[in-house]
Amino acid sequence: MELKYVIPNMEKTFGNLEYAGEGKVEQRRINGRMTTLSRSYNLYSDIQRADDVEVILPQEAGEKFFEHEEKIKLVNARITAEGYKIGERGFTNYILHADDMVKA
């Protein structure tokens, strides 16, 4: 059985989320034109304090504009896992996806 994604309990896992800025834009050339596939955004969490939380939104959500440290809420959030190895050691990268990001 393949694990496709995990739906987190947003309140317990991340607590309050605040906008911290735009991350990367993934683009690809389709039919000779550059097309945006997804955008990532950095968020502050009052529970996950060691690092910023990065969320990836699909192109359909559009570009988001929020004030710095404005409280936000994720729509249909889910976490995927991606494994990789360095030498003989295995690691896991957890990726947070959402359908949209709105003001809280």
N, CA, C and O of each residue as an XYZ file, in Angstrom:
416
protein
N       0.846     -1.183      0.000
C       0.000      0.000      0.000
C       0.886      1.240      0.000
O       1.815      1.345      0.802
N       0.604      2.159     -0.882
C       1.389      3.373     -1.025
C       0.792      4.499     -0.193
O      -0.421      4.707     -0.193
N       1.655      5.224      0.516
C       1.212      6.388      1.285
C       1.238      7.597      0.363
O       2.308      8.029     -0.065
N       0.076      8.141      0.055
C       0.004      9.287     -0.851
C       0.224     10.602     -0.103
O       0.990     11.454     -0.554
N      -0.446     10.769      1.037
C      -0.275     11.967      1.846
C      -0.898     11.753      3.222
O      -1.643     10.800      3.449
N      -0.572     12.669      4.130
C      -1.114     12.670      5.489
C      -1.817     14.011      5.684
O      -1.278     15.058      5.325
N      -3.008     13.978      6.247
C      -3.731     15.218      6.550
C      -3.432     15.578      8.002
O      -3.863     14.877      8.918
N      -2.690     16.676      8.216
C      -2.306     17.024      9.585
C      -3.434     17.686     10.354
O      -4.320     18.311      9.772
N      -3.389     17.540     11.673
C      -4.239     18.336     12.550
C      -3.547     19.698     12.620
O      -2.568     19.862     13.347
N      -4.053     20.667     11.870
C      -3.356     21.939     11.696
C      -3.114     22.674     13.006
O      -2.047     23.255     13.202
N      -4.088     22.656     13.901
C      -3.935     23.380     15.160
C      -2.844     22.770     16.036
O      -2.037     23.499     16.613
N      -2.811     21.431     16.142
C      -1.814     20.770     16.981
C      -0.444     20.737     16.324
O       0.572     20.831     17.013
N      -0.399     20.605     15.000
C       0.878     20.476     14.303
C       1.561     21.823     14.086
O       2.771     21.941     14.278
N       0.795     22.842     13.687
C       1.394     24.120     13.339
C       0.936     25.287     14.206
O       1.602     26.322     14.239
N      -0.175     25.145     14.900
C      -0.680     26.251     15.716
C      -1.111     27.404     14.832
O      -1.773     27.194     13.816
N      -0.742     28.621     15.207
C      -1.059     29.808     14.416
C       0.004     30.003     13.353
O       1.199     29.948     13.644
N      -0.430     30.232     12.113
C       0.493     30.451     11.010
C       0.456     31.912     10.591
O      -0.608     32.528     10.524
N       1.643     32.460     10.308
C       1.757     33.839      9.851
C       2.577     33.863      8.568
O       3.506     33.073      8.399
N       2.231     34.768      7.674
C       2.920     34.908      6.388
C       4.334     35.445      6.611
O       4.527     36.434      7.318
N       5.329     34.777      5.994
C       6.717     35.199      6.155
C       7.370     35.573      4.827
O       8.525     35.999      4.810
N       6.659     35.422      3.726
C       7.212     35.827      2.437
C       7.084     34.746      1.374
O       6.748     33.596      1.657
N       7.366     35.160      0.133
C       7.265     34.245     -0.994
C       8.545     33.425     -1.112
O       9.643     33.912     -0.843
N       8.378     32.178     -1.518
C       9.522     31.291     -1.718
C       9.838     31.169     -3.201
O      10.076     32.168     -3.881
N       9.837     29.941     -3.692
C      10.204     29.670     -5.079
C       8.970     29.574     -5.970
O       7.870     29.264     -5.512
N       9.184     29.849     -7.250
C       8.153     29.673     -8.266
C       8.653     28.590     -9.211
O       9.715     28.734     -9.817
N       7.893     27.506     -9.339
C       8.272     26.437    -10.259
C       7.598     26.687    -11.597
O       6.373     26.765    -11.688
N       8.425     26.811    -12.642
C       7.916     27.079    -13.979
C       8.440     26.035    -14.951
O       9.481     25.418    -14.725
N       7.705     25.850    -16.028
C       8.115     24.917    -17.074
C       7.659     25.476    -18.417
O       6.622     26.131    -18.518
N       8.449     25.206    -19.432
C       8.091     25.646    -20.782
C       7.089     24.652    -21.372
O       7.395     23.468    -21.514
N       5.904     25.133    -21.712
C       4.859     24.317    -22.324
C       4.433     25.009    -23.612
O       4.004     26.163    -23.595
N       4.553     24.300    -24.721
C       4.235     24.854    -26.050
C       4.981     26.157    -26.310
O       4.424     27.100    -26.870
N       6.237     26.200    -25.900
C       7.071     27.367    -26.163
C       6.862     28.540    -25.228
O       7.510     29.574    -25.393
N       5.977     28.411    -24.251
C       5.716     29.507    -23.305
C       5.997     29.047    -21.888
O       5.709     27.907    -21.522
N       6.565     29.948    -21.090
C       6.816     29.629    -19.685
C       5.488     29.650    -18.926
O       4.740     30.626    -18.981
N       5.213     28.562    -18.223
C       3.979     28.417    -17.467
C       4.322     28.134    -16.006
O       5.194     27.315    -15.716
N       3.637     28.808    -15.094
C       3.838     28.574    -13.663
C       3.106     27.302    -13.266
O       1.920     27.141    -13.558
N       3.823     26.392    -12.595
C       3.220     25.151    -12.115
C       2.794     25.262    -10.657
O       1.718     24.796    -10.282
N       3.644     25.882     -9.833
C       3.324     26.030     -8.411
C       4.153     27.165     -7.819
O       5.137     27.611     -8.409
N       3.737     27.619     -6.650
C       4.463     28.655     -5.901
C       4.610     28.176     -4.467
O       3.715     27.534     -3.917
N       5.743     28.494     -3.874
C       5.921     28.160     -2.465
C       5.979     29.452     -1.647
O       6.426     30.495     -2.125
N       5.519     29.348     -0.415
C       5.504     30.485      0.496
C       6.073     30.044      1.842
O       5.899     28.898      2.257
N       6.744     30.954      2.506
C       7.298     30.687      3.835
C       6.319     31.202      4.879
O       5.735     32.277      4.737
N       6.158     30.407      5.928
C       5.233     30.747      7.002
C       5.931     30.624      8.345
O       6.851     29.821      8.498
N       5.501     31.410      9.311
C       5.947     31.269     10.689
C       4.903     30.455     11.442
O       3.702     30.629     11.235
N       5.364     29.569     12.311
C       4.476     28.761     13.140
C       4.859     28.966     14.591
O       6.043     29.020     14.921
N       3.855     29.083     15.470
C       4.194     29.230     16.885
C       4.449     27.876     17.554
O       4.780     27.835     18.739
N       4.302     26.773     16.825
C       4.627     25.449     17.357
C       5.899     24.902     16.708
O       6.792     24.425     17.408
N       5.989     24.966     15.379
C       7.189     24.531     14.646
C       8.152     25.707     14.595
O       8.226     26.408     13.586
N       8.881     25.925     15.666
C       9.670     27.143     15.806
C      11.095     27.045     15.269
O      11.726     28.078     15.045
N      11.621     25.848     15.056
C      13.013     25.703     14.646
C      13.264     26.273     13.249
O      14.295     26.906     13.016
N      12.348     26.058     12.334
C      12.488     26.526     10.956
C      11.177     27.142     10.497
O      10.125     26.920     11.097
N      11.255     27.922      9.419
C      10.022     28.391      8.786
C       9.328     27.188      8.159
O       9.979     26.213      7.784
N       8.025     27.262      8.050
C       7.238     26.237      7.382
C       7.094     26.682      5.932
O       6.746     27.832      5.666
N       7.360     25.777      4.995
C       7.200     26.096      3.580
C       5.991     25.347      3.053
O       5.882     24.134      3.237
N       5.077     26.061      2.396
C       3.888     25.451      1.820
C       3.923     25.654      0.314
O       4.339     26.709     -0.165
N       3.490     24.647     -0.430
C       3.436     24.724     -1.883
C       1.973     24.791     -2.309
O       1.162     23.942     -1.939
N       1.652     25.817     -3.095
C       0.306     26.008     -3.620
C       0.313     25.763     -5.129
O       1.289     26.095     -5.801
N      -0.762     25.188     -5.665
C      -0.820     24.977     -7.114
C      -1.011     26.304     -7.851
O      -1.392     27.312     -7.256
N      -0.743     26.281     -9.135
C      -0.879     27.466     -9.974
C      -2.305     28.014     -9.928
O      -2.512     29.225    -10.006
N      -3.283     27.122     -9.802
C      -4.684     27.538     -9.790
C      -5.011     28.474     -8.628
O      -5.966     29.247     -8.712
N      -4.236     28.418     -7.550
C      -4.480     29.290     -6.390
C      -4.077     30.726     -6.684
O      -4.532     31.647     -6.006
N      -3.232     30.928     -7.685
C      -2.792     32.280     -8.047
C      -1.713     32.793     -7.108
O      -1.361     32.148     -6.120
N      -1.202     33.960     -7.440
C      -0.174     34.579     -6.610
C      -0.826     35.213     -5.386
O      -1.887     35.828     -5.490
N      -0.192     35.062     -4.238
C      -0.758     35.555     -2.977
C      -0.019     36.796     -2.497
O       1.203     36.889     -2.607
N      -0.776     37.740     -1.965
C      -0.210     38.972     -1.422
C      -0.767     39.167     -0.022
O      -1.966     39.390      0.150
N       0.105     39.083      0.982
C      -0.274     39.300      2.373
C       0.745     40.239      3.005
O       1.872     40.363      2.526
N       0.342     40.888      4.068
C       1.272     41.689      4.857
C       2.195     40.740      5.619
O       1.795     39.632      5.975
N       3.420     41.173      5.866
C       4.368     40.362      6.636
C       3.797     40.100      8.032
O       3.319     41.023      8.691
N       3.848     38.852      8.479
C       3.347     38.377      9.759
C       1.820     38.460      9.888
O       1.293     38.432     11.000
N       1.115     38.562      8.767
C      -0.347     38.508      8.793
C      -0.780     37.059      9.018
O      -0.217     36.146      8.415
N      -1.772     36.844      9.877
C      -2.244     35.492     10.173
C      -2.956     34.912      8.958
O      -3.792     35.569      8.336
N      -2.611     33.669      8.630
C      -3.208     33.010      7.469
C      -3.725     31.630      7.859
O      -3.424     31.111      8.934
N      -4.508     31.053      6.957
C      -5.055     29.715      7.147
C      -4.883     28.966      5.828
O      -5.065     29.542      4.756
N      -4.533     27.683      5.907
C      -4.366     26.858      4.715
C      -5.651     26.083      4.433
O      -6.317     25.620      5.358
N      -5.994     25.946      3.160
C      -7.178     25.222      2.721
C      -6.750     23.846      2.218
O      -5.890     23.739      1.345
N      -7.351     22.798      2.770
C      -7.052     21.405      2.390
C      -5.557     21.081      2.443
O      -4.974     20.629      1.458
N      -4.959     21.312      3.585
C      -3.530     21.040      3.762
C      -3.266     19.538      3.849
O      -4.066     18.782      4.399
N      -2.129     19.125      3.294
C      -1.700     17.725      3.347
C      -0.180     17.686      3.275
O       0.460     18.582      2.725
N       0.377     16.627      3.843
C       1.827     16.477      3.888
C       2.222     15.236      3.104
O       1.642     14.164      3.282
N       3.216     15.392      2.235
C       3.782     14.254      1.519
C       5.202     14.033      2.015
O       5.818     14.936      2.582
N       5.711     12.841      1.801
C       7.075     12.503      2.224
C       7.893     12.115      1.000
O       7.407     11.431      0.099
N       9.136     12.562      0.985
C      10.039     12.273     -0.121
C      11.348     11.765      0.478
O      11.988     12.471      1.257
N      11.745     10.557      0.125
C      12.958      9.973      0.677
C      14.164     10.206     -0.219
O      14.042     10.292     -1.441
N      15.322     10.304      0.407
C      16.566     10.427     -0.343
C      17.695      9.868      0.509
O      17.531      9.655      1.710
N      18.846      9.630     -0.124
C      19.967      9.110      0.645
C      21.218      9.915      0.357
O      21.411     10.449     -0.735
N      22.049      9.981      1.363
C      23.364     10.583      1.245
C      24.331      9.534      1.755
O      24.340      9.204      2.940
N      25.141      9.015      0.853
C      26.035      7.916      1.215
C      25.210      6.692      1.565
O      24.409      6.223      0.756
N      25.402      6.184      2.753
C      24.669      5.002      3.219
C      23.492      5.344      4.129
O      22.829      4.445      4.648
N      23.226      6.636      4.328
C      22.168      7.055      5.239
C      20.930      7.504      4.490
O      21.036      8.126      3.432
N      19.749      7.195      5.027
C      18.483      7.597      4.439
C      17.866      8.756      5.195
O      17.985      8.844      6.417
N      17.205      9.643      4.467
C      16.583     10.822      5.057
C      15.189     10.998      4.465
O      14.879     10.440      3.412
N      14.353     11.777      5.147
C      13.008     12.060      4.674
C      12.787     13.564      4.662
O      13.109     14.261      5.624
N      12.233     14.051      3.559
C      11.871     15.447      3.425
C      10.344     15.512      3.428
O       9.702     14.940      2.547
N       9.759     16.199      4.402
C       8.310     16.333      4.493
C       7.884     17.610      3.772
O       8.435     18.681      4.025
N       6.901     17.496      2.872
C       6.490     18.620      2.036
C       5.024     18.939      2.332
O       4.160     18.066      2.247
N       4.756     20.194      2.678
C       3.400     20.646      2.981
C       2.778     21.249      1.719
O       3.332     22.180      1.134
N       1.635     20.719      1.307
C       0.880     21.225      0.154
C      -0.472     21.728      0.657
O      -0.978     21.262      1.678
N      -1.043     22.670     -0.060
C      -2.402     23.140      0.242
C      -3.044     23.599     -1.051
O      -2.353     23.957     -2.004
N      -4.377     23.587     -1.082
C      -5.099     24.057     -2.274
C      -5.125     25.574     -2.349
O      -5.173     26.141     -3.441
N      -5.094     26.232     -1.203
C      -5.136     27.698     -1.179
C      -4.680     28.190      0.184
O      -4.568     27.417      1.135
N      -4.417     29.493      0.263
C      -4.004     30.151      1.506
C      -4.828     31.426      1.621
O      -4.829     32.253      0.709
N      -5.528     31.586      2.741
C      -6.420     32.724      2.937
C      -6.133     33.395      4.281
O      -5.474     32.822      5.149
N      -6.639     34.621      4.436
C      -6.494     35.313      5.716
C      -7.265     34.571      6.789
O      -8.359     34.064      6.542
N      -6.691     34.510      7.981
C      -7.342     33.803      9.097
C      -8.409     34.681      9.725
O      -9.068     34.265     10.678
